[in-house]
Amino acid sequence: MKVTHILKDGTRRDSMKGFVIPVNEDTEHIYQTIARIQMELAEKEAKKNA
């Protein structure tokens, strides 16, 4: 199966590898959520290794 990613501007990509989603008011909450999850995972790992 082949997946083609179609971006908002109509650009078609076979892969999202290396593509950086710009930070703006539409995407900022996603970046904040990812950062929060990363911090939680790092804290869990630090406690596990302490």
C-alpha positions in Angstrom: 0.0 0.0 0.0 1.3 3.5 -0.8 0.4 6.5 1.2 0.5 10.0 -0.3 0.4 12.9 2.1 -1.5 15.9 0.7 -0.7 19.2 2.5 -3.0 22.1 3.0 -1.3 24.0 0.1 -1.9 21.1 -2.2 1.7 19.8 -2.1 1.9 16.0 -2.4 4.6 14.0 -0.6 5.4 10.3 -0.5 6.9 10.8 3.0 6.7 13.3 5.8 10.3 12.5 6.7 12.3 15.7 7.3 9.2 17.9 6.9 8.8 20.4 9.8 5.3 21.7 10.5 5.6 25.4 11.2 4.6 26.8 14.6 1.7 29.2 14.3 -1.6 29.7 16.1 -3.1 26.7 14.4 -0.3 24.3 15.4 1.0 25.8 18.7 -1.2 23.6 20.9 0.1 20.5 19.3 3.7 21.5 19.9 2.8 22.3 23.6 1.1 18.9 24.0 4.1 17.0 22.5 6.5 19.0 24.8 4.4 18.1 27.8 4.3 14.4 27.0 8.1 14.5 26.4 8.6 16.1 29.8 6.4 13.5 31.5 8.2 10.6 29.8 11.6 12.1 30.8 10.5 12.5 34.4 9.3 8.9 34.5 12.6 7.7 33.0 14.6 9.8 35.5 12.7 8.3 38.5 13.1 4.8 37.1 16.9 5.3 36.8 17.3 7.0 40.2 
